[in-house]
Amino acid sequence: MFLGKAKYKPPGPGEHFRARIANSWEGIRDIQIPHLVENVRQAILDPLVIDQAGWNLLTIEDEAQRRSPVEMARVQYQWVRGVFQYMPDGVQTEKTQTANRFIRMSRVPREFIMAAVAPIYAARERRDLGEMTLKDIPPLAVKVLGDCDEAIMCSAALPAVCGIPTRFMLGSADPKGDSFHHIWVEADVYGDGSPDSWAAGAMDPTEPEFDEMGKYAEMARYQPVEIFA
């Protein structure tokens, strides 16, 4: 079920939101989770997020596979993995970011591409620099730094843009503790809401070995958190 109710508007570009660190289950439930849920709910309405999901779908060459929920979710996860670099939060700091910021941070500014990269490709192809456009230059991407609760924003929002329900999964290595220390995303890739469907759509880009959808850490306790319920 959905834990908590959001009572705030996610920060826009250039804006920040500060709150006390959620260092207990009550804090996670009442502060952190509602913020993350509302971020995703707002993200699926964001034109930038919608466009990124669409561009990711176009990397699927087969037209029939573009209509497969499994494949649609897979390419969104692979894009997140491709631009994400795990980096722990600072001391006594819990940092998150919206899907909009995640996408913007993954992109190299057009001005930089044309000023620094276009001359290289023009010289290599023996073309006039004035003829070069962005279409003539391979896509450039930079790594977005963050920990698990930053990676989940786009992991949850991009498949949801494609009509695939997503949810958060909390995990704890302590079987008797009252808190959780890890979070990732699951997508209902079979569309039947079964445990197998959610597990097959697990997305956790924080570990190098989780190179495919459906891989996630083994925990002593799990707690699913609905986003769109």
C-alpha positions as a printed Julia matrix, in Angstrom:
229×3 Matrix{Float64}:
  0.0     0.0     0.0
  1.0     3.65   -0.27
  2.63    4.88    2.92
  1.97    8.49    3.83
  0.47   11.41    1.91
  2.42   14.04    0.02
  1.84   17.63    1.11
  4.35   19.51   -1.0
  5.18   20.47   -4.55
  8.44   19.01   -5.93
 11.16   21.64   -6.49
 11.52   23.03  -10.0
 14.77   23.79  -11.89
 17.1    25.76   -9.65
 14.96   25.19   -6.56
 15.82   23.14   -3.47
 13.78   21.56   -0.7
 15.25   20.89    2.73
 13.95   18.58    5.46
 15.36   16.79    8.46
 17.04   13.46    7.78
 14.69   10.48    8.02
 16.75    8.23   10.31
 13.89    6.04   11.54
 11.03    4.08    9.99
  8.61    6.8    11.03
 10.77    9.42    9.34
 11.1     7.36    6.17
  7.36    6.71    6.12
  6.19   10.23    6.93
  8.88   12.41    5.31
 11.05   10.72    2.71
  8.63    8.32    1.02
  5.85   10.88    0.4
  8.38   13.21   -1.21
  9.71   10.48   -3.5
  6.2     9.36   -4.46
  5.08   12.88   -5.31
  8.24   13.48   -7.33
  7.38   10.52   -9.57
  3.71   11.46   -9.85
  4.69   14.91  -11.06
  7.5    13.61  -13.27
  5.22   11.62  -15.56
  3.54   14.93  -16.53
  6.87   16.65  -17.25
  7.49   17.22  -21.02
 11.23   16.63  -20.56
 10.64   13.25  -18.91
  8.06   12.29  -21.54
 10.45   13.2   -24.36
 13.29   11.21  -22.8
 11.08    8.13  -22.49
 10.13    8.51  -26.15
 13.71    8.83  -27.32
 14.63    5.74  -25.3
 11.85    3.76  -26.99
 13.24    4.68  -30.4
 16.39    2.72  -29.59
 14.3    -0.45  -29.97
 14.68   -1.31  -33.65
 11.87   -3.84  -33.91
  8.45   -2.16  -34.13
  6.67   -5.06  -32.41
  9.07   -5.0   -29.46
  8.43   -1.28  -29.01
  4.92   -2.29  -27.95
  6.12   -4.89  -25.43
  5.91   -3.67  -21.81
  8.94   -5.79  -20.95
 11.03   -4.2   -23.7
  9.7    -0.71  -23.0
 10.7    -1.01  -19.35
 14.03   -2.59  -20.23
 15.23    0.25  -22.47
 14.25    2.83  -19.87
 16.27    0.97  -17.24
 19.25    0.59  -19.56
 19.25    4.31  -20.22
 19.28    5.06  -16.49
 22.11    2.56  -15.98
 24.07    4.14  -18.81
 24.11    7.63  -17.31
 24.11    6.83  -13.57
 27.18    6.58  -11.35
 26.74    5.52   -7.74
 28.11    7.97   -5.19
 27.18    7.87   -1.48
 25.59   10.88    0.18
 27.78   13.16    2.27
 28.08   12.87    6.04
 24.74   13.58    7.75
 23.22   14.38    4.38
 20.37   12.72    2.49
 20.2    14.12   -1.03
 17.57   13.36   -3.66
 16.78   14.89   -7.04
 13.83   15.04   -9.38
 13.63   13.11  -12.64
 13.78   16.43  -14.48
 17.12   17.32  -12.91
 18.45   13.8   -13.45
 17.77   14.07  -17.18
 19.14   17.6   -17.47
 22.33   16.59  -15.66
 22.8    13.7   -18.11
 22.94   15.99  -21.13
 25.85   17.91  -22.58
 24.78   21.48  -23.43
 24.25   22.14  -27.14
 26.61   25.12  -27.02
 29.45   22.96  -25.69
 28.9    20.3   -28.35
 29.01   22.79  -31.2
 31.99   24.69  -29.78
 34.19   21.84  -28.59
 33.1    18.66  -30.36
 31.8    19.72  -33.77
 35.26   20.89  -34.99
 36.7    17.45  -34.25
 34.08   15.63  -36.31
 34.23   18.23  -39.08
 37.99   17.76  -39.4
 37.74   13.99  -39.28
 35.08   13.93  -42.0
 36.74   16.75  -43.97
 33.63   18.87  -43.91
 33.08   22.57  -43.47
 32.41   23.41  -39.83
 29.5    25.62  -40.82
 27.72   22.6   -42.28
 27.83   20.6   -39.05
 24.63   20.16  -37.03
 23.77   18.2   -33.89
 22.56   15.35  -36.11
 26.11   14.9   -37.4
 27.56   14.31  -33.94
 27.06   11.09  -31.93
 25.06   11.61  -28.72
 27.15   12.66  -25.76
 26.24   11.86  -22.18
 27.73   12.56  -18.8
 27.36   10.56  -15.61
 24.76   11.6   -13.05
 26.08   11.06   -9.52
 23.92    9.87   -6.65
 22.87    6.99   -4.44
 19.86    4.7    -4.54
 17.15    7.24   -3.8
 18.36    9.42   -6.66
 18.54    6.6    -9.2
 14.94    5.59   -8.52
 13.37    8.82   -9.79
 13.85    8.14  -13.5
 13.73    4.37  -12.99
 10.16    4.79  -11.74
  9.01    7.68  -13.92
 10.2     6.62  -17.38
  8.38    3.24  -17.51
  5.29    4.89  -15.97
  5.28    7.42  -18.83
  4.94    4.39  -21.13
  1.88    3.16  -19.22
  3.7     0.59  -17.08
  2.85    0.75  -13.34
  5.88    1.15  -11.09
  6.43    1.06   -7.35
  9.25    1.39   -4.85
 10.71   -1.54   -2.96
 12.42   -0.93    0.38
 14.97   -3.41    1.65
 16.75   -4.05    4.93
 19.56   -6.44    5.82
 18.35   -6.46    9.43
 15.5    -8.97    9.9
 14.45   -7.41   13.22
 15.14   -3.73   12.65
 12.54   -1.01   12.31
 14.15    0.84    9.4
 15.28    0.3     5.8
 18.56    1.26    4.16
 18.02    0.56    0.46
 15.38    1.37   -2.14
 14.87    0.38   -5.78
 12.07    0.24   -8.33
  9.82   -2.52   -9.6
  7.68   -2.38  -12.75
  4.6    -4.5   -13.43
  6.03   -5.7   -16.75
  3.53   -8.55  -17.28
  0.59   -6.33  -16.44
 -1.05   -8.75  -14.01
  0.19   -7.35  -10.7
  1.65  -10.71   -9.69
  4.8   -11.05   -7.56
  6.58  -12.55  -10.57
  5.65   -9.56  -12.71
  6.99   -7.05  -10.21
 10.16   -9.05   -9.58
 10.85   -9.39  -13.31
 10.66   -5.61  -13.55
 13.11   -4.91  -10.71
 15.42   -1.99  -11.49
 18.43   -1.23   -9.31
 21.28    0.54  -11.16
 23.37    1.05   -8.02
 25.3    -2.22   -8.36
 27.45   -3.09  -11.43
 26.24   -6.7   -11.43
 22.62   -5.61  -11.78
 23.17   -5.14  -15.5
 19.72   -6.41  -16.47
 16.2    -5.75  -15.3
 15.03   -8.32  -12.75
 18.19   -8.27  -10.62
 18.17   -6.85   -7.11
 19.85   -7.27   -3.74
 18.87  -10.08   -1.39
 17.5    -8.58    1.8
 16.2    -9.89    5.1
 13.05   -7.77    4.83
 11.18   -6.12    1.97
  8.48   -3.45    1.95
  6.73   -2.49   -1.32
  5.54    1.11   -1.59
  2.83    1.96   -4.1
  3.25    5.11   -6.18
  0.02    5.25   -8.17
 -2.41    3.47   -5.81
